[in-house]
Amino acid sequence: MPWQVENTLKLFAAGATIPFISRYRKEATGSLDEVQITQIRDLHVRFQELDKRRESILKSISEQGKLTDELKERLNNALTLSELEDLYLPFKPRKKTRALIPREKGLEPLALMIMKQSIRDPAAEAVKFLSDAVADVEDA
């Protein structure tokens, strides 16, 4: 019954322990036993963690400017942490690796030519890749 769960959570909030609640607060919980009280506590903790993660994900996607009403509704309706993470995966920021930085500067074709050893003078080829992001041949 909802009132049993509500009262049990109030007792937990007041600092009561599982044995204390099951032995001395039977009138407040409707005679729930220790197993049921433990399940209530565990589910409450799980839902609190789920709500914290949901808020964090909503904030992250919103900051990226990619939060739609449909996505927000789907995130709010997710009942498990794995479902929440699956929805967040396409929007999760990627970590910048050492290889990603040159790729963002457009230097991947130069790196591939050097790895294949298809060019004799890498410095001469690097001149073609100079831009605002790549200042000089040494940087390339």
N, C-alpha and C positions, 0 to 999 in steps of 0.2 A: 504494500500500500504506500502511496506517496507520502502520507503523513509520517509513516515509520522511518522512511529514508530521510525526510526533512529533520525530524527530531534527532535521529542518529547523527546527522551531519552537524547539527547545532551542538550536540554533546562533544563531538570531536573538536569543534571550534573552541569550545570552552576548556579543552585540554584533557578531557576524559580518555581513559584507555579502553581497549576492547574488553578486558575482563571486568573492569568496573561497570561499563555500560551493560554488559550481559547479565551481571549479577545484581546490581543495585538500581538499575534504571529500566526495569522491565515494563513499568507502567508507561514510560515515555516512548519505548520502542515497540510496544505490542508483543513483548516476550520473544524478541529475536534472539537467536543463539549466536555464539561467537563466530561461527562460520559465515553466517549471513551478514553479521556486522563487519567482518573482515572483507567480504565481497563488496559491501557498500563503500568502505574506505578505499579499497583498491580501484574500484571503478571511478570514484570521485577524483582520485589522484590522476588517473589516466585521462579523464576528460579535462581536467585543469591543464595538463601538459599539452593536450590536443588543442585547446583554446589558445594557449600561449604561442604555439607553433603557427596556428592559423593566423593570428594577429601579425606575427613576424613575416609570414609569407605575403599576406595582403599588403603590408607596408612596403615590402621589397618590390613587388610587382607594380604597385601604385607609383613608387618613385621612378620606375623605369618607364612609366607612362603607357603600360600595356594592359592595365586592368579594365576589363569590360564588364558590363552588368552580368552577362552570362557566366563569365569566369568567376566573378565574385559569388554568384549564387551557387555554382558548383563547389567552390571552396567552402562556403558556409554550410553546405549540405553533406560534406565529407564526414564520415563517421569513424574512420580509422586513420592512423598516422601514415600508413603506407599509401592509402588513397590520396591523402593530402600531398604527400611527397611526389606521387606520380603526376598530379596536376601541376605541381610547381617545377618539375624537371625541365620543361622547355624554356622556362624563364629564369632558371638558376644561373647566376653570374659565373662565368668560367674564370678559373685562375689563370693569371698571365704567366706563361712559361717563358723560358729563355728563347725558345723557338718561335713563340707567337709574336714577339715584339718585332723581329725582322719581317715576318710575314705581313704584319700590319703596315709596314713601311714599303711593301711591294718588292721585297728582295728575294722571294722564294725562287723565281726563275733563275736568278744569278747563282743561288746556292745549288740548285739542281745541275746547272752547267759545270760548276766547280766539282761537284761530287762525281759526275760522269767523266770528268776530265776531258770535256769536248772543246775546251778553249785553251789556247797557248798562253795568253796574257790576261789573267783575271782582272788586273787593274784597268786595262784598256776597255774591257767589257763592262766593268763597274761604272764607268763614266756614263753609260747609257741609263743607269738607274738613279742618277742624282736627281733630287727633288727637294721640296721644302722639308720633308721628313729626313732625308739623307743629305747631309751637308757636303761631305767630301768622299773621295775614293776610299780613304782609310775607314771611314764610318761604314761604308757599304761592305 
